[in-house]
Amino acid sequence: MTVSPDVGPDRAAELHERVVDWFEAHQRELPWRSDPAPWRVMVSELMLQQTPVVRVLPVFEAWMLRWPTTADLAAEPVGEAVRAWGRLGYPRRAQRLHAAATAIVEQHQGEVPGTYDELIALPGIGDYTAAAIASFAFGRRHAVLDTNVRRVLTRVVEGQQYPRTSVTAAERRLATALLPDPDAHPPAHCWAAATMELGALVCTARSPQCGTCPVRDQCAWRAAGYPEHDGPVRRGQAWAGTDRQCRGRLMAVLRDQDGPVDKPQLDAAWDDVAQRERCLDSLLDDGLVSLEPDGRFRL
């Protein structure tokens, strides 16, 4: 095993064993874990981006009942996918999932491909999502760097409170170096799932539960006395009065209608005329909304 100079082979093996043992005892029961079929994992990964598990669960269950295969989703208009996305937010994810399903039907006989290279070639699938699907659905060996994993590694190994705003080359090298060997136990995909769950439940952003952490005695951040983050100020995302809120209001009106919507119905959803028109134009540009020949709008 090749690891960072800060993490020798013995320490890496200890981290693997402790975190995975904790995971086996404390992991949440989630439908895409109990049945990690590739399409289910893909849907869950798109839904979980920037969205809490508790909000995803009911939408995921309804989605899988309606579209249990890629072919089922690809056969319907993209507007139906956006409508079924409900209030998960960032509705372009529904559009991307529909595009990926269509490509899978056309290029892979409806079967979600199993390699990182094939997955990342699909429309709307980026580095993280490709690595996550390859790992969790197919047991491949990849560094899966979501926000939770990054925070755990930053604290335990680097001794810092928070990771950088975006993934750095050094961070990726560390995560890759820490992967268990191909034939090791636990395997790499278990390590990925375990570190992700540790970050979600214990090593949280604002209120880490260090007393219950399985690797607290190996945590560099704890050993350093929990130094405060010294990078750019981390601010929560604003919501009230933003374009995101305006777009959400417009999308809610469109989702609640079975057919086209008249412009006055959209006008009533948001008072600021200039902002409303800008947001409606952006929805049209993104392909989330279409303009009918009669001047009405629909998903």
C-alpha positions in Angstrom: 0.0 0.0 0.0 1.4 3.4 -1.0 0.2 6.1 1.4 0.9 9.7 2.3 4.1 10.4 4.3 1.7 11.5 7.1 -0.1 8.1 7.1 2.0 5.0 7.1 0.7 1.6 6.1 -0.1 0.6 9.7 -2.1 3.7 10.5 -4.0 3.4 7.2 -4.9 -0.2 8.0 -6.1 0.8 11.4 -8.2 3.6 10.0 -9.8 1.2 7.5 -10.6 -1.4 10.1 -12.0 1.0 12.7 -14.1 3.1 10.4 -15.6 0.1 8.5 -16.3 -1.7 11.8 -18.1 1.4 13.0 -20.0 1.6 9.7 -21.2 -2.0 9.9 -22.6 -1.3 13.4 -24.1 2.2 12.8 -24.9 2.6 9.1 -28.4 3.9 8.2 -30.8 1.6 6.4 -31.2 3.2 3.0 -33.0 1.7 0.0 -30.1 2.1 -2.4 -27.9 0.3 0.1 -30.2 -2.6 0.8 -30.6 -3.1 -3.0 -27.6 -1.4 -4.7 -28.7 -2.2 -8.3 -26.8 0.2 -10.7 -29.9 2.2 -11.8 -31.0 2.6 -8.2 -27.5 3.8 -7.2 -27.4 6.2 -10.1 -30.8 7.7 -9.2 -29.8 8.1 -5.5 -26.5 9.8 -6.3 -28.1 12.4 -8.6 -30.9 13.0 -6.0 -28.5 13.3 -3.0 -26.3 16.0 -4.5 -26.8 19.0 -2.2 -30.0 17.5 -0.8 -30.5 15.8 2.6 -31.3 12.1 2.7 -34.6 12.7 4.5 -35.9 14.8 1.6 -34.6 12.3 -1.0 -36.2 9.1 0.5 -39.9 9.7 -0.5 -39.0 11.0 -4.0 -36.6 8.1 -4.6 -39.2 5.5 -3.7 -41.9 7.1 -5.9 -39.4 7.5 -8.7 -38.3 3.8 -8.6 -41.9 2.7 -8.6 -42.7 4.7 -11.7 -39.4 4.2 -13.5 -37.7 1.0 -12.3 -35.4 0.9 -15.4 -33.5 3.3 -17.5 -35.8 2.4 -20.5 -38.9 3.4 -18.4 -37.6 6.9 -17.8 -36.1 7.4 -21.3 -39.6 6.6 -22.8 -41.2 9.6 -21.1 -40.7 13.3 -21.9 -38.1 15.1 -19.9 -40.8 17.3 -18.5 -42.2 14.4 -16.6 -38.9 13.8 -14.9 -38.7 17.4 -13.9 -42.3 17.2 -12.6 -41.6 14.1 -10.5 -38.4 15.7 -9.1 -40.8 17.8 -7.0 -39.2 20.1 -4.5 -35.8 18.4 -4.3 -34.2 21.6 -5.7 -31.7 22.0 -8.6 -34.2 20.5 -11.1 -31.5 20.4 -13.8 -30.5 17.2 -12.1 -33.7 15.6 -13.3 -32.9 16.7 -16.8 -29.4 15.2 -16.5 -30.7 12.0 -15.2 -33.2 11.7 -18.1 -30.4 12.4 -20.6 -28.2 9.8 -19.0 -31.0 7.2 -19.1 -31.6 8.0 -22.7 -27.9 7.5 -23.5 -27.8 4.3 -21.6 -30.7 2.9 -23.6 -29.2 4.0 -26.9 -25.5 3.0 -26.2 -25.6 0.3 -23.5 -28.8 -1.7 -24.2 -30.4 -0.1 -21.2 -27.8 -1.4 -18.7 -25.9 1.1 -16.6 -22.3 0.7 -17.5 -19.9 -0.5 -14.9 -16.6 1.4 -15.5 -15.7 4.9 -14.5 -14.7 5.8 -18.1 -18.1 4.6 -19.5 -20.0 6.4 -16.7 -18.2 9.7 -17.0 -18.9 9.7 -20.8 -22.7 9.8 -20.1 -24.3 13.2 -20.2 -24.7 14.9 -16.9 -22.3 12.5 -15.0 -19.2 14.1 -13.5 -16.2 12.8 -11.7 -17.8 12.2 -8.3 -20.9 10.6 -9.6 -19.0 8.3 -11.9 -16.7 7.2 -9.1 -19.6 6.7 -6.7 -21.7 4.5 -9.1 -18.6 2.5 -10.1 -17.8 2.0 -6.4 -21.2 1.4 -4.8 -23.0 -0.5 -7.6 -20.0 -2.4 -9.0 -17.5 -2.6 -6.2 -14.8 -0.8 -8.2 -11.7 0.8 -6.5 -12.1 4.6 -6.7 -11.6 7.6 -4.5 -15.2 8.9 -3.9 -14.8 12.5 -2.7 -18.1 13.9 -1.6 -18.3 16.7 1.0 -18.5 14.2 3.9 -15.5 12.1 2.9 -13.4 15.2 2.2 -14.2 16.6 5.7 -13.2 13.4 7.4 -9.9 13.1 5.6 -9.1 16.8 6.1 -9.6 16.5 9.9 -8.2 13.1 10.6 -5.1 13.3 8.3 -4.4 17.0 7.6 -5.5 18.4 11.0 -7.7 21.1 9.5 -11.3 21.9 10.3 -12.6 22.1 6.7 -11.4 21.1 3.2 -10.8 23.6 0.5 -13.7 25.0 -1.5 -13.0 22.6 -4.4 -11.0 19.4 -4.6 -7.3 19.9 -4.9 -4.7 17.7 -6.6 -3.1 17.0 -3.2 -6.4 16.0 -1.7 -7.1 13.6 -4.5 -3.7 12.1 -4.2 -4.2 11.5 -0.5 -7.6 10.0 -1.0 -6.3 7.7 -3.7 -3.3 6.7 -1.6 -5.6 5.8 1.3 -7.6 3.4 -0.7 -7.3 -0.2 0.5 -5.3 -2.5 -1.8 -7.3 -4.3 -4.5 -7.5 -7.6 -2.6 -7.6 -6.1 0.9 -10.4 -6.4 3.5 -12.3 -4.2 3.8 -12.5 -3.5 0.1 -12.2 0.1 -1.2 -16.0 0.5 -1.8 -16.7 -0.3 1.8 -14.1 2.2 2.9 -15.7 4.8 0.7 -19.2 4.2 2.1 -18.0 4.1 5.6 -16.1 7.4 5.5 -19.1 9.0 3.8 -21.4 7.8 6.6 -18.9 8.9 9.3 -18.9 12.4 7.9 -22.7 12.5 7.6 -23.4 11.2 11.1 -20.4 11.9 13.4 -17.8 14.2 11.8 -20.4 16.8 10.8 -19.6 20.3 9.6 -20.9 22.3 12.6 -21.3 19.9 15.5 -18.9 17.0 15.3 -19.6 14.2 17.8 -16.0 13.5 18.6 -16.8 11.5 21.7 -18.4 8.7 19.5 -15.9 8.8 16.7 -14.1 5.5 16.1 -10.8 7.2 15.1 -10.8 10.1 17.6 -7.4 9.1 19.0 -5.9 9.2 15.5 -7.5 12.5 14.5 -4.9 15.2 13.7 -7.5 18.0 14.1 -8.4 16.8 17.6 -4.7 16.4 18.5 -4.0 20.0 17.4 -6.7 21.4 19.7 -9.4 21.9 17.0 -7.8 24.9 15.3 -10.4 27.2 13.5 -10.6 27.2 9.8 -8.2 29.8 8.4 -9.3 29.8 4.7 -12.1 31.8 3.0 -15.1 32.6 5.2 -17.7 29.8 4.8 -21.1 31.2 4.4 -24.4 29.4 4.2 -26.3 29.8 0.9 -28.8 32.6 0.9 -32.3 31.7 -0.2 -35.0 34.4 0.5 -35.3 36.8 -2.5 -32.7 35.0 -4.6 -33.0 33.9 -8.2 -33.1 30.3 -6.9 -36.2 31.0 -4.9 -37.8 32.8 -7.8 -37.0 29.9 -10.1 -38.4 27.5 -7.6 -41.7 29.4 -7.4 -42.1 29.4 -11.2 -41.3 25.7 -11.3 -43.8 24.9 -8.6 -46.6 26.6 -10.7 -45.6 24.5 -13.7 -45.3 21.3 -11.8 -48.8 21.7 -10.3 -50.4 21.8 -13.8 -51.0 18.9 -16.0 -50.8 21.0 -19.1 -49.5 24.4 -20.4 -49.6 27.4 -18.1 -50.7 30.9 -19.1 -48.2 33.7 -18.5 -50.4 35.5 -15.9 -50.3 32.4 -13.7 -46.5 32.7 -13.6 -46.6 36.5 -13.1 -48.6 35.9 -10.0 -45.9 33.7 -8.5 -43.3 36.5 -8.1 -43.7 40.3 -7.7 -40.4 41.5 -8.9 -41.0 41.8 -12.7 -37.4 42.1 -13.8 -36.2 39.2 -11.6 -39.2 37.0 -12.6 -38.5 37.6 -16.4 -34.8 36.9 -15.9 -35.5 33.7 -14.1 -38.1 32.6 -16.6 -35.6 33.2 -19.4 -33.0 31.2 -17.6 -35.4 28.3 -17.2 -36.1 28.4 -20.9 -32.3 28.6 -21.7 -31.7 25.6 -19.4 -34.3 23.5 -21.2 -36.4 23.0 -18.0 -39.3 25.0 -19.4 -40.6 25.1 -23.0 -42.6 27.9 -24.7 -45.7 26.6 -26.7 -46.7 28.2 -30.0 -49.7 29.8 -28.3 -47.5 31.6 -25.8 -48.1 29.3 -22.9 -45.4 27.5 -20.9 -44.9 23.9 -19.8 -42.3 21.6 -18.4 
